[in-house]
């Protein structure tokens, strides 16, 4: 692994000033460099990517380039030179410069007005795109993207479909860790497909969530097994669990927005475009070496996404400050 990483660093296929840096496939120049690494004799490779005899100085790479190198090298080692490079890890979402930060209190008021007619209605089931960082003590961290769709029927039965896919790069290979071994698969590869018989439960998160802030707080506390004050960390964990089971209606989204506003610990930072191209307001909470960014619809208050990013490095696992630990994007 060390030899391949050294060669990739010398080739620098993703320069920091490149127009397609970070969240995009490698460009033509980068593909040529990778091809040379795989096919050229050792003497030619040692001469450097531009053919000169002088060894270039290592470049100072940013976060995204480092993860691109790790994932590309891993994909080449696992699948051979005939397989296209696997997808890179996502960069942290960036707040749009000059955008107006809307307070959660104001957003909650706006969501309550929007929910006056009760539409859309609450629906059991979820549709979520997620990215999660796979950490190991013997290989570089890699990001695993997948899509999960859960649909319930009137008789209480449901189906769950999980596929490996990354909407940022449709049609390109996707990394999965089926069996505990990371490997590239085709976009849309089915990880699991399950059908379950009718079932019912009165306990959260299976029970329908209420649509007033007070009762919703108690509901979310029950998800987290909290009998005292629900911390912001626990609240955000419970929100993720809730949205992995239910597609909230307008009234439930408004109640959740009010509950989040009442914490007073989520800082408005401005407007972002999420990984599915949707515009939302971002709210940040930092604690214990991580930053959690909640992305909410600026009109309905619906939660669009939740991103967790490391704010401190962990060299043992190859994690740097700014690496995305996990991200979820929920859809209707």
C-alpha positions in Angstrom: 0.0 0.0 0.0 2.8 2.4 0.9 4.4 2.1 -2.6 1.2 2.8 -4.4 0.4 5.8 -2.2 3.9 7.3 -2.8 3.4 6.9 -6.6 0.0 8.6 -6.4 1.3 11.5 -4.3 4.1 12.1 -6.9 1.6 12.0 -9.8 -0.7 14.3 -7.9 -3.7 13.4 -10.0 -6.0 15.8 -8.1 -4.1 19.2 -7.8 -5.7 21.6 -5.3 -6.3 24.2 -8.0 -8.0 21.8 -10.4 -11.5 22.9 -11.6 -12.9 19.4 -10.8 -11.2 19.1 -7.3 -12.8 17.0 -4.6 -16.4 15.9 -5.5 -15.9 15.0 -9.1 -14.4 12.2 -11.3 -10.7 12.5 -12.2 -10.1 14.6 -15.3 -8.3 13.5 -18.5 -4.9 14.6 -17.2 -5.3 12.7 -14.0 -6.5 9.5 -15.8 -3.3 9.7 -18.0 -1.1 9.9 -14.9 -2.9 6.9 -13.3 -2.5 4.9 -16.5 1.2 5.7 -16.5 1.6 4.5 -12.9 0.0 1.2 -13.8 1.8 0.6 -17.2 5.1 2.4 -17.3 8.4 0.6 -16.2 9.8 1.5 -12.8 12.5 3.8 -14.2 10.0 5.9 -16.1 7.7 6.1 -13.1 10.6 7.3 -10.9 11.3 10.1 -13.3 8.0 11.8 -12.3 4.7 12.4 -14.0 5.9 15.0 -16.4 8.9 12.9 -17.7 11.6 15.0 -16.1 14.5 13.5 -14.2 14.1 15.6 -11.1 11.9 14.2 -8.3 9.1 16.8 -7.6 8.5 18.1 -4.2 5.5 16.6 -2.4 2.4 18.8 -2.8 0.5 20.1 0.2 -2.8 18.4 -0.3 -6.2 19.4 1.1 -8.6 17.1 2.9 -10.6 15.9 -0.1 -7.5 15.1 -2.2 -6.1 12.9 0.6 -9.3 10.9 0.7 -9.4 10.6 -3.1 -5.9 9.1 -3.0 -6.8 6.6 -0.3 -9.9 5.4 -2.0 -8.4 5.3 -5.5 -5.4 3.3 -4.3 -7.7 0.9 -2.4 -9.9 0.4 -5.5 -6.9 -0.3 -7.7 -5.5 -2.8 -5.3 -8.8 -4.6 -4.8 -10.0 -4.7 -8.3 -7.1 -4.3 -10.6 -6.3 -1.7 -13.3 -9.3 -2.6 -15.5 -11.8 -1.3 -13.0 -12.6 2.4 -13.0 -11.6 4.3 -9.8 -14.2 4.1 -7.0 -15.9 7.3 -5.7 -14.2 9.7 -3.4 -15.4 10.8 0.0 -17.7 13.8 0.1 -16.3 17.1 1.3 -18.0 18.9 4.2 -21.0 21.0 3.1 -20.0 24.6 2.7 -22.2 27.6 3.7 -22.9 29.9 0.8 -20.9 33.1 1.2 -23.1 36.1 1.8 -26.2 34.1 2.6 -28.6 35.1 5.3 -28.7 33.0 8.4 -32.3 32.4 9.5 -32.8 31.8 13.2 -34.5 28.5 14.2 -37.1 30.4 16.1 -38.1 32.3 12.9 -38.0 29.1 10.9 -40.2 27.3 13.4 -42.8 30.1 13.1 -42.7 29.9 9.4 -43.1 26.1 9.4 -46.1 26.4 11.7 -47.9 28.7 9.3 -47.1 26.4 6.4 -48.5 23.4 8.3 -51.9 25.1 8.9 -53.6 22.9 6.3 -52.0 19.7 7.5 -50.5 18.8 4.1 -48.5 16.8 3.4 -49.5 14.0 5.9 -47.3 11.8 8.0 -46.2 8.6 6.3 -44.6 5.5 7.8 -41.4 4.5 5.9 -38.4 6.4 4.7 -36.3 7.2 1.7 -32.7 8.2 2.6 -29.3 8.6 1.0 -26.4 8.1 3.4 -22.6 8.3 3.5 -20.6 6.8 6.3 -16.9 6.7 7.0 -15.6 3.2 7.4 -12.6 3.2 9.8 -10.0 0.5 10.2 -6.6 0.3 12.0 -5.0 -1.4 9.0 -6.3 0.5 6.0 -7.2 4.1 5.0 -10.7 5.3 5.9 -13.2 5.0 3.0 -16.7 6.4 2.5 -19.5 4.0 1.8 -22.6 5.6 0.1 -25.9 3.8 -0.1 -29.6 4.4 -0.6 -32.4 2.9 1.6 -36.1 2.8 0.8 -38.6 1.4 3.3 -42.3 1.2 2.3 -45.2 0.0 4.6 -48.6 -1.3 3.4 -52.0 -1.0 5.0 -51.8 -4.5 6.5 -48.7 -3.6 8.5 -46.2 -5.4 6.3 -43.2 -3.6 4.8 -40.3 -3.9 2.4 -36.8 -2.6 2.7 -34.4 -2.1 -0.3 -30.8 -1.1 0.2 -28.6 -0.3 -2.8 -25.0 1.0 -3.2 -25.3 4.3 -5.1 -23.9 7.8 -5.0 -26.2 10.5 -6.6 -23.1 12.7 -7.1 -21.7 10.3 -9.7 -24.5 8.3 -11.4 -23.3 5.3 -13.2 -19.9 5.2 -11.7 -18.6 2.4 -9.3 -19.5 2.6 -5.7 -17.7 1.2 -2.7 -19.4 -1.3 -0.4 -18.1 -3.4 2.5 -20.2 -6.5 2.2 -18.7 -9.3 4.2 -16.4 -6.7 5.9 -14.2 -6.4 2.8 -14.3 -3.0 1.0 -14.8 -3.5 -2.8 -16.1 -1.5 -5.7 -19.5 -2.6 -7.2 -21.7 -1.2 -10.0 -24.0 1.7 -9.3 -27.3 0.4 -8.1 -25.9 -2.9 -6.7 -28.4 -4.4 -4.4 -27.0 -4.8 -0.9 -30.2 -6.2 0.6 -33.8 -6.7 -0.2 -36.2 -7.8 2.5 -40.0 -8.3 3.0 -41.4 -8.5 6.5 -44.8 -9.7 7.6 -47.4 -7.5 9.4 -46.2 -6.1 12.7 -47.2 -3.3 15.1 -45.7 -1.6 18.1 -46.7 1.2 20.5 -43.1 2.1 21.3 -41.1 4.8 19.5 -39.9 5.0 16.9 -42.4 2.4 15.6 -45.3 4.3 17.0 -46.5 7.4 15.1 -44.8 10.6 16.3 -47.0 13.4 17.8 -47.3 16.8 16.2 -46.9 19.1 19.2 -43.4 20.0 20.5 -44.0 18.9 24.1 -45.2 15.4 23.4 -42.6 15.1 20.6 -39.8 15.8 23.1 -41.1 12.9 25.3 -41.3 10.7 22.3 -37.7 11.4 21.2 -36.5 11.0 24.8 -38.0 7.5 24.8 -36.1 6.6 21.7 -32.9 7.5 23.4 -34.0 5.9 26.8 -33.6 9.3 28.5 -35.5 9.9 31.7 -34.0 13.3 32.5 -33.3 16.3 30.3 -32.8 15.4 26.6 -29.4 16.8 25.6 -28.9 18.3 22.1 -26.6 15.4 21.2 -29.3 12.9 22.2 -31.9 15.0 20.5 -30.1 14.9 17.2 -29.5 11.2 17.5 -33.2 10.6 18.1 -34.1 12.8 15.2 -32.0 10.7 12.9 -33.6 7.5 14.3 -37.1 9.0 13.8 -36.4 10.0 10.2 -35.0 6.6 9.4 -38.5 5.2 10.3 -41.0 8.0 9.3 -41.5 10.6 6.6 -42.8 13.5 8.6 -45.9 15.4 7.6 -46.1 19.2 7.7 -47.4 19.3 11.3 -44.7 16.9 12.6 -42.0 18.9 10.8 -43.3 22.1 12.4 -43.3 20.6 15.9 -39.8 19.3 15.4 -38.6 22.7 14.2 -40.1 24.3 17.3 -38.5 21.7 19.6 -35.1 22.2 17.9 -35.5 26.0 18.3 -36.2 25.6 22.0 -32.8 24.0 22.7 -31.1 27.3 22.0 -27.9 25.4 21.1 -28.1 25.0 17.4 -26.3 28.0 15.7 -27.7 29.3 12.4 -24.9 29.6 9.9 -26.6 30.4 6.6 -27.7 28.7 3.4 -26.3 25.5 2.0 -26.9 23.3 -1.0 -27.1 19.7 0.1 -25.8 16.6 -1.7 -29.0 16.1 -3.6 -29.0 19.7 -4.9 -31.6 21.1 -2.5 -31.3 24.5 -0.8 -31.7 24.6 2.9 -30.8 26.5 6.1 -27.9 25.1 8.1 -27.7 24.9 11.9 -24.5 23.8 13.7 -23.8 22.1 17.0 -20.2 21.4 18.1 -19.2 19.1 20.9 -16.5 16.5 21.8 -14.4 16.7 18.6 -17.4 16.7 16.2 -19.5 19.2 14.4 -23.1 18.3 13.5 -24.9 20.3 10.8 -28.6 20.1 10.5 -30.0 21.1 7.1 -33.7 22.2 7.1 -36.1 23.3 4.4 -36.3 27.1 4.7 -40.1 27.1 4.3 -41.6 23.9 5.8 -38.9 23.3 8.4 -38.6 19.7 7.3 -35.2 18.2 8.0 -33.4 17.6 4.8 -30.1 16.3 6.1 -27.7 15.8 9.0 -23.9 15.8 8.6 -21.3 14.9 11.3 -17.8 16.1 10.7 -14.6 15.5 12.7 -13.2 18.8 14.2 -10.0 17.0 15.5 -7.7 14.6 13.9 -7.3 10.9 14.9 -4.0 9.7 13.4 -4.6 6.1 14.6 -7.4 5.8 12.1 -6.1 8.2 9.5 -8.9 10.7 10.2 -8.2 14.4 9.8 -10.1 17.4 11.1 -12.7 18.2 8.5 -13.4 14.6 7.4 -17.1 13.7 7.1 -17.9 11.0 9.6 -21.5 10.4 8.3 -24.2 12.1 6.4 -27.9 11.4 5.8 -30.2 13.1 3.3 -33.9 12.3 3.7 -36.5 12.6 0.9 -40.2 12.2 0.6 
